Amino acid sequence: MSRSPMVVRTVPALRRAVDGLRARKAAVALVPTMGALHDGHVSLVRLAKRRAQKVIVSIFVNPTQFAPTEDFGSYPRTWKADIAKLAAEKVDLIWNPDVKAMYPDGFATRIVPEGPAVAGLEDRFRPHFFGGVATVVGKLFTQVRPDVAIFGEKDFQQLRVVTQMARDLDLGVRVVGSRTVRERDGLAMSSRNVYLSPDERQTAITLYRAMKESARRLKAGDAFESAMAAGRELVTGAGFALDYFEARHAETLAPVSSIKDGPLRILVAAKLGKTRLIDNIGV
Ligand code: PAF
């Protein structure tokens, strides 16, 4: 059995541990997570190991990125299984602050990202979200001071937002995106997939199929709007309540109207029963 990685829960303990890891100038990679780890997270850790000598994983379910109506209270928390996975990957350190350590009494500062954070995608449906993400990721970066940080492409707008923030605020960390890991049938791995009933799980695959269908039509030269409409119809026809199904410029997330405006990314968010799923693919 692999030895459990060291777990630290206060900022001073984190600083001491990171100084230790940095001895002999080792490069440090950070993988920020909210726990409930699956194979997608494992692939982030593996990429981190290829990019740096030492790997730190943070596990913190960040309350500031959830609206009061969302699932902060019920978000899956699977500590023991998470530790076992990270031990198997030989992660060097786990940063697991509690809410008071991250947001002490009197905490009053918030990062308000713009640019990709106001692209009219997730921000339109979760207006609180990127402020919460940018604030916690900004804190994680200044707490850990990693050389590299790895984020999944599954949360594509989030990846663009933290990349922009790290650049704009000269945080000295290279943000690297990691390909989405999918189940055998194509469903993107997500900690929220556990909310799906068996029937919903069957239906959930439609999101990926719909994006692939729109991408296929765009590449085949179909008119832009009809190619996108075909994907949208598949999603709504399967019973999803659609938030958005759009093609955007892959770097800026600006709206596009032709495949020639690319590189393109198709992004989707839709609700199946009570579960909201997001996904995206490159065209
Ligand atoms: O993608 C996530 O799990 C979270 O949004 C992150 C980046 C860990 C910030 O809380």
Boltz pocket constraint, residues with backbone or C-beta under 6 A from the ligand:
constraints:
  - pocket:
      binder: B
      contacts: [[A, 32], [A, 33], [A, 34], [A, 60], [A, 62], [A, 65], [A, 133], [A, 136], [A, 137], [A, 155], [A, 158]]
      max_distance: 6.0
